[in-house]
Amino acid sequence: METIVFGNFTVLEILIAAGVIIGFFYLWRALKKGLKKKNGPHTQGKICFGCGWEGQVSTHAERCPKCNKPLGDQKAKEYR
């Protein structure tokens, strides 16, 4: 473990640095997952089969923000 691999860095120092980097990646993924916006009472997750968009839309309008196609049962009344 005291073998010098690159410059003045030993095998042990490189393994520690790699472990810290991998730990940061796992921490980053956990934080992103924990801070991800949850569906509220007026939003729901949908997938548009017309254009492939995926995200959250209102439960009242339910239209794709990318291609404006309906995404299921629309609860809002149509204005005439």
Secondary structure, 3 states (H helix, E strand, C coil): CCCEEECCEEHHHHHHHHHHHHHHHHHHHHHHHHHCCCCCCCEEEEECCCCCCEEEEECCCCECCCCCCECCCCCCCCCC
